[in-house]
Amino acid sequence: METFPQQPSPENIETEIARLLENLDDYDGEFFKKLSPELQDAWYDAEMEAEVGKDRVKAKEELEKFLKFLEEQKKAAG
């Protein structure tokens, strides 16, 4: 029998978003202060979308992308 990809449950999405927000909180304030005003705004937008956005799947995906970007920035900064 062929199996189809399962859509994640709303609870699983919320759990994943909470985990990602914890990862975002792991970045210290000094790292945030070193970002440009535009990146600080992007941080705020990603965080607010994750907390209150209506499209939870999109919010999770955007937060994942932003965290990946931050990790790249952190590595580049040394």
C-alpha positions in Angstrom: 0.0 0.0 0.0 1.3 3.4 -0.9 1.8 5.8 2.0 1.4 9.6 1.6 3.3 12.2 3.5 1.6 13.1 6.7 0.9 16.7 7.6 2.3 17.6 11.0 -0.3 18.0 13.7 -1.0 21.5 15.0 0.5 20.4 18.4 3.7 19.2 16.7 4.0 22.5 14.9 3.5 24.5 18.1 6.1 22.3 19.9 8.6 22.9 17.1 8.0 26.6 17.1 8.5 26.7 20.9 11.8 24.9 20.4 12.9 27.2 17.7 12.0 30.3 19.8 14.2 28.8 22.6 17.0 28.5 20.0 16.5 32.2 19.1 16.7 33.1 22.8 20.1 31.4 23.0 21.6 34.2 21.0 22.8 36.7 23.5 22.0 40.4 23.6 25.5 41.4 22.5 25.0 39.4 19.2 21.7 41.2 18.7 23.2 44.6 19.3 25.9 43.9 16.7 23.2 43.4 14.0 22.2 46.1 11.7 18.9 47.9 12.4 17.4 46.0 9.4 18.4 42.6 10.8 17.1 43.6 14.2 13.8 44.4 12.6 13.9 41.0 10.8 14.6 39.3 14.1 11.6 41.0 15.6 9.4 40.1 12.7 10.4 36.5 12.8 9.8 36.3 16.5 6.4 38.0 16.3 5.3 35.8 13.4 6.3 32.7 15.4 4.4 33.9 18.4 1.2 35.2 16.9 1.1 34.5 13.2 -2.0 32.9 11.8 -0.2 30.6 9.4 1.7 28.4 11.8 3.5 26.3 9.2 4.7 29.5 7.5 5.8 31.0 10.8 7.8 27.8 11.6 9.5 27.9 8.2 10.3 31.6 8.4 11.8 31.1 11.9 13.9 28.1 10.7 15.2 30.2 7.8 16.0 33.1 10.1 17.8 30.9 12.6 19.9 29.4 9.8 20.8 32.9 8.7 21.8 33.9 12.2 24.0 30.8 12.5 25.7 31.8 9.3 26.2 35.3 10.5 27.6 34.1 13.8 30.1 31.8 12.1 31.2 34.6 9.8 31.7 36.9 12.7 33.9 34.3 14.4 
